[in-house]
Amino acid sequence: MAERLDELIREICGARDWEVEALTVQQDHAHLFVSCPPRDAPAKVMRVIKSITAREMYAEYPRLRRTHWGGKLWADGYYVGSAGKHVTSDLIKRYSEYQKDEATGQARLF
């Protein structure tokens, strides 16, 4: 499932001219670092990614509706930050890489 979620997020971003800089899918959340054109507000980006991935994951894995957050794949909130002078793109990418499971070297979901 983690691989499929990763694939979906990359497909969604690719279709919209959003560049995935880093993506780590974990047991109970995901870290996504994405570059977007200025026309796309962070709230729009997250709304699109959450809605499409939820729809597709529920269609492919129906048991998720029964096991995750009362039928919701994603929590209502999210964190948005930006790269710049004090927090560089490289630092964000290293943080995302660090989040992977130390035992397997892979990020996991479910």
C-alpha positions in Angstrom: 0.0 0.0 0.0 2.8 2.4 0.8 4.3 1.8 -2.7 0.9 2.5 -4.3 0.4 5.7 -2.3 3.8 6.9 -3.3 3.0 6.1 -6.9 -0.3 7.9 -6.7 1.2 11.1 -5.2 3.9 11.2 -7.9 1.3 10.7 -10.6 -0.9 13.4 -9.3 2.0 15.8 -9.0 3.4 15.0 -12.4 0.0 15.6 -14.1 -0.1 19.1 -12.5 3.4 20.3 -13.0 4.3 19.9 -9.4 7.7 18.4 -8.8 8.1 15.9 -6.0 11.5 16.8 -4.3 11.1 14.2 -1.5 8.4 11.8 -0.4 8.4 9.4 2.5 5.3 7.4 3.4 5.3 6.2 7.0 3.0 4.0 9.1 0.7 6.8 10.1 1.6 9.8 7.9 3.6 11.0 4.9 6.3 13.6 4.4 6.0 15.4 1.0 8.3 18.1 -0.2 6.9 19.5 -3.5 7.7 22.4 -5.7 4.7 24.1 -7.3 4.1 27.0 -9.6 2.9 30.2 -7.8 -0.6 29.8 -9.2 -1.2 26.7 -7.0 -1.8 27.6 -3.3 -0.6 25.1 -0.7 -4.2 24.5 0.4 -5.2 23.5 -3.2 -2.2 21.2 -3.5 -3.1 19.4 -0.3 -6.8 19.2 -1.2 -6.1 17.7 -4.6 -3.5 15.2 -3.2 -5.6 14.1 -0.3 -8.9 13.8 -2.2 -7.5 11.8 -5.1 -5.3 9.5 -3.1 -8.2 8.8 -0.7 -10.6 8.0 -3.5 -8.0 5.7 -5.3 -6.8 4.0 -2.2 -10.3 3.2 -1.0 -11.2 1.9 -4.4 -8.1 -0.4 -4.5 -8.1 -1.3 -0.8 -11.7 -1.3 0.5 -10.7 -2.5 4.0 -9.1 0.9 4.6 -12.6 2.4 5.2 -13.1 0.2 8.2 -9.6 0.4 9.7 -8.6 4.1 9.3 -9.8 7.1 11.2 -13.5 6.4 11.1 -13.5 6.1 7.3 -11.1 8.9 6.6 -7.7 8.2 5.1 -6.2 11.6 6.0 -6.5 13.8 9.0 -8.1 17.2 8.5 -4.9 19.2 9.0 -1.4 19.3 7.5 1.7 21.3 7.9 3.0 23.6 5.2 6.4 25.3 5.3 8.7 26.7 2.7 12.3 26.4 1.8 14.4 29.5 1.9 17.3 31.2 3.7 17.1 29.3 7.0 15.6 26.0 5.9 17.1 24.9 2.7 15.8 22.4 0.1 18.7 20.1 1.0 17.8 20.2 4.7 14.2 19.3 3.9 15.2 16.4 1.7 17.6 15.1 4.3 14.9 15.3 7.0 12.5 13.3 4.7 15.2 10.7 4.1 15.9 10.4 7.8 12.2 9.5 8.4 12.6 6.1 6.7 12.5 3.0 8.8 16.0 2.4 10.1 15.7 -1.4 10.2 14.6 -1.8 6.5 15.6 1.5 4.9 12.1 1.7 3.6 9.2 3.9 4.6 6.0 2.0 5.5 2.3 2.6 5.6 -0.1 0.3 7.4 
